[in-house]
Amino acid sequence: MKKARTSMERKSSAGSRIVASLREAVDWAEGKDVAVRVTQVEVPTVDVREVRRKLGLSQAAFAAKFGFQPATLRNWEQGRTRPDGPARVLLAVIAQHPEAVEDSLRRAS
């Protein structure tokens, strides 16, 4: 006959683990000494004009191919604004693997 587990022997539920994690995150955000893992990803700065020229595309063609607004692309290239995090990530991938981005966009449409 199986013996019933006591509450100490039971595995914690997903909900209780989530609540504990959230408490830990709040403690960390408040500056308390909590053993947490922090991961930072460095997103590279990309020279948009260089990437576009390397691909041999006009501003209009590059913008259309990768889903950017032409005015936004002009602003990046002329230094009036800079790409934000997600755009920088996409531009970094385009710089290294433009065919992968083109393929993904083609499949999505």
Helices and strands as residue ranges (DSSP letters): H 14-29, H 48-54, H 59-66, H 70-77, H 85-96, H 98-108
